[in-house]
Amino acid sequence: MSDPVNVNSNQGFKVDRKAYRMSYGGVRNMWVVAMFDLPVETKEMRSCYRKFRDFLLNDGFIMMQFSVYARFCPNRENAEIHSNRIEAKVPADGQVRVITLTELQFQRMKIFSGNSRSEPEEAPNQLSFW
């Protein structure tokens, strides 16, 4: 996706309205998606799984489906902060993958559930600080 305002030498300034709607003051909104596969064979492993899951929920992530959590971030820097927090909390066993998507990329997601179709989660209307 391009910046909201582009300079085109033939036409002057051109505003990409979709890009403009997906930003606040020119800063692009992002989604951080964490996908993980953690072992749960022993009591200790289950405890690590629960602690990691609770960490994600307490950090503002929402569960999209089992072992896939997403968090809205107002800009790239904030998304990087949350990615780094995840990296610091990864349990010794298992695997965690993190991908950062723009709001537009996230909204292009297709959700299939049996024969029905759904829309992706909406970005929050207002930023919450706590």
Residue pairs with C-beta under 8 A, 6 or more apart in sequence:
1 16
1 18
1 19
1 22
1 28
1 102
1 104
1 105
2 16
2 19
3 16
3 19
3 26
4 15
4 16
4 19
4 20
4 23
4 26
5 13
5 14
5 15
5 16
5 20
6 13
6 14
6 15
6 16
7 13
7 14
8 14
18 104
19 28
19 104
22 28
22 29
22 102
22 103
22 104
23 29
24 74
27 74
27 75
27 76
28 75
28 76
28 102
28 103
29 72
29 73
29 74
29 75
29 102
29 103
29 123
30 72
30 73
30 74
30 75
30 76
30 78
30 79
30 100
30 101
30 102
30 103
31 70
31 71
31 72
31 73
31 79
31 100
31 101
31 102
31 103
31 105
31 106
31 123
32 61
32 70
32 71
32 73
32 79
32 82
32 83
32 86
32 98
32 99
32 100
33 64
33 68
33 69
33 70
33 98
33 99
33 100
33 101
34 56
34 61
34 68
34 69
34 70
34 71
34 86
34 96
34 97
34 98
35 67
35 68
35 96
35 97
35 98
35 99
36 52
36 67
36 94
36 95
36 96
36 97
37 67
37 94
37 95
38 45
38 48
38 49
38 52
38 67
38 91
38 93
38 94
38 95
38 96
39 45
39 49
39 93
39 94
40 46
40 49
45 93
48 91
48 92
48 93
48 94
49 91
49 94
51 91
52 89
52 90
52 91
52 96
53 69
55 89
56 69
56 71
56 86
57 63
57 69
59 71
59 82
59 85
60 71
60 72
60 82
60 128
61 69
61 70
61 71
62 69
62 70
62 71
62 121
63 69
64 70
64 121
70 106
70 121
71 82
72 123
72 124
73 79
73 82
74 127
76 100
79 100
80 100
83 98
83 100
86 96
86 98
87 98
90 96
103 123
106 120
107 120
109 120
110 117
111 117
111 118
111 119
111 120
